[in-house]
Amino acid sequence: MSRPVRLAINGASGRMGQALLGLLKEDPAFRLDYAVVAPGSESDGASVFPGPSDALRYAHDWSQAPALDVVVDFSGPEALAAALDYCLANGTALVTGTTGIDSALEARLEGACEHIAVLRAANFSLGVTMLTRLLREAAAAFPAWDLEIVEAHHGHKQDAPSGTALALGHAAAAARNIDLATAAVYSREGRPGERVDGSIGFAVVRGGDIVGEHHALLIGKGERIELSHRATDRSVFARGALQAAQWLHGRSAGSWQLDDVL
Ligand SMILES: NC(=O)c1ccc[n+]([C@@H]2O[C@H](COP(=O)([O-])OP(=O)(O)OC[C@H]3O[C@@H](n4cnc5c(N)ncnc54)[C@H](OP(=O)(O)O)[C@@H]3O)[C@@H](O)[C@H]2O)c1
């Protein structure tokens, strides 16, 4: 049997970090060897798995990091940059879901792919990855069918449409060789007139505790295809990131996608 993947979590005290720790407690495929939080974090120095037998403590930098196979990062741009330094210096693979990074860090990540294996995703749900793949195929096969993307989330969500709905729109547009910026219709009210051929419509539902739903409707004459994904638990992103980490372990340098994991 192969040995467990030696892992570090960057952003270990955060929402995603804690979801990852919850899964790692029960998964013999991984050994958590390092856990990084922000300098000044109230978690800094505390036990990661409180109890008599576990001595692993949260660290606030990479100076004491042991040899690792994969770093899993859900943190912030500054923390990601520091993790990237560690990975490049040690030839360690990197799985990252951190968003909101600037063009300089984007460029650094791209350059890093020449030296280490990097897997990035804006949405770590494997189900959404498959939905995207299916939509790409259907949108290309039926270029004349009307396409509408409907998403639903809890009432606290600030942005609309969701980043995932937009990513689905981009994937479908690319499959049809059109530009989403010109094809997208984000709202309809009053008398917007007839549907424009080739457009991609978006509709948004908000309410209650919906974790996330995405539906792509391909509507033809007398028939339609409905592709749907429903997330019922936020740990789906943590689970996808760990599957990605296991898959990435031992891969050659390069820019890998969640689609490759499938
Ligand atoms: N791709 C996906 O599927 C996906 C899903 C969910 C979230 N995300 C993204 O993942 C990132 C984290 O999300 P979250 O909800 O877990 O955020 P969060 O709850 O705010 O957690 C952020 C974590 O990063 C740590 N951190 C912040 N600055 C740091 C620094 N300079 N050095 C080291 N550690 C630092 C924080 O430490 P302390 O809190 O202890 O200070 C905390 O552990 C965001 O960019 C979010 O958009 C992506």
PDBQT file of the ligand as one rigid body, heavy atoms in Angstrom, charges set to zero:
ROOT
HETATM    1  N1  LIG A 301     -12.295  27.491  -5.004  1.00  0.00    +0.000 N 
HETATM    2  C1  LIG A 301     -13.247  27.177  -4.137  1.00  0.00    +0.000 C 
HETATM    3  O1  LIG A 301     -13.988  26.177  -4.328  1.00  0.00    +0.000 OA
HETATM    4  C2  LIG A 301     -13.417  28.027  -2.905  1.00  0.00    +0.000 A 
HETATM    5  C3  LIG A 301     -14.395  27.695  -1.935  1.00  0.00    +0.000 A 
HETATM    6  C4  LIG A 301     -14.452  28.482  -0.784  1.00  0.00    +0.000 A 
HETATM    7  C5  LIG A 301     -13.549  29.533  -0.604  1.00  0.00    +0.000 A 
HETATM    8  N2  LIG A 301     -12.645  29.844  -1.563  1.00  0.00    +0.000 N 
HETATM    9  C6  LIG A 301     -11.632  30.913  -1.389  1.00  0.00    +0.000 C 
HETATM   10  O2  LIG A 301     -10.681  30.448  -0.420  1.00  0.00    +0.000 OA
HETATM   11  C7  LIG A 301     -10.149  31.556   0.308  1.00  0.00    +0.000 C 
HETATM   12  C8  LIG A 301     -10.372  31.322   1.805  1.00  0.00    +0.000 C 
HETATM   13  O3  LIG A 301     -11.750  31.234   2.076  1.00  0.00    +0.000 OA
HETATM   14  P1  LIG A 301     -12.314  31.050   3.571  1.00  0.00    +0.000 P 
HETATM   15  O4  LIG A 301     -13.772  31.224   3.482  1.00  0.00    +0.000 OA
HETATM   16  O5  LIG A 301     -11.766  29.801   4.185  1.00  0.00    +0.000 OA
HETATM   17  O6  LIG A 301     -11.627  32.345   4.278  1.00  0.00    +0.000 OA
HETATM   18  P2  LIG A 301     -11.419  32.661   5.823  1.00  0.00    +0.000 P 
HETATM   19  O7  LIG A 301     -12.416  31.927   6.648  1.00  0.00    +0.000 OA
HETATM   20  O8  LIG A 301     -11.333  34.134   5.940  1.00  0.00    +0.000 OA
HETATM   21  O9  LIG A 301      -9.960  32.035   6.153  1.00  0.00    +0.000 OA
HETATM   22  C9  LIG A 301      -8.746  32.590   5.681  1.00  0.00    +0.000 C 
HETATM   23  C10 LIG A 301      -7.568  31.818   6.287  1.00  0.00    +0.000 C 
HETATM   24  O10 LIG A 301      -6.337  32.357   5.793  1.00  0.00    +0.000 OA
HETATM   25  C11 LIG A 301      -5.508  32.730   6.906  1.00  0.00    +0.000 C 
HETATM   26  N3  LIG A 301      -4.680  33.887   6.528  1.00  0.00    +0.000 N 
HETATM   27  C12 LIG A 301      -5.101  35.138   6.213  1.00  0.00    +0.000 A 
HETATM   28  N4  LIG A 301      -4.035  35.932   5.936  1.00  0.00    +0.000 NA
HETATM   29  C13 LIG A 301      -2.936  35.136   6.079  1.00  0.00    +0.000 A 
HETATM   30  C14 LIG A 301      -1.530  35.372   5.956  1.00  0.00    +0.000 A 
HETATM   31  N5  LIG A 301      -1.028  36.569   5.601  1.00  0.00    +0.000 N 
HETATM   32  N6  LIG A 301      -0.685  34.327   6.190  1.00  0.00    +0.000 NA
HETATM   33  C15 LIG A 301      -1.158  33.103   6.521  1.00  0.00    +0.000 A 
HETATM   34  N7  LIG A 301      -2.483  32.830   6.669  1.00  0.00    +0.000 NA
HETATM   35  C16 LIG A 301      -3.347  33.840   6.453  1.00  0.00    +0.000 A 
HETATM   36  C17 LIG A 301      -6.487  33.044   8.020  1.00  0.00    +0.000 C 
HETATM   37  O11 LIG A 301      -5.857  32.979   9.299  1.00  0.00    +0.000 OA
HETATM   38  P3  LIG A 301      -6.580  33.617  10.634  1.00  0.00    +0.000 P 
HETATM   39  O12 LIG A 301      -8.053  33.704  10.353  1.00  0.00    +0.000 OA
HETATM   40  O13 LIG A 301      -6.274  32.670  11.737  1.00  0.00    +0.000 OA
HETATM   41  O14 LIG A 301      -6.022  34.971  10.820  1.00  0.00    +0.000 OA
HETATM   42  C18 LIG A 301      -7.484  31.902   7.811  1.00  0.00    +0.000 C 
HETATM   43  O15 LIG A 301      -6.960  30.696   8.316  1.00  0.00    +0.000 OA
HETATM   44  C19 LIG A 301     -10.889  32.787  -0.251  1.00  0.00    +0.000 C 
HETATM   45  O16 LIG A 301     -10.082  33.366  -1.250  1.00  0.00    +0.000 OA
HETATM   46  C20 LIG A 301     -12.165  32.209  -0.851  1.00  0.00    +0.000 C 
HETATM   47  O17 LIG A 301     -12.710  32.998  -1.878  1.00  0.00    +0.000 OA
HETATM   48  C21 LIG A 301     -12.556  29.104  -2.697  1.00  0.00    +0.000 A 
ENDROOT
TORSDOF 0
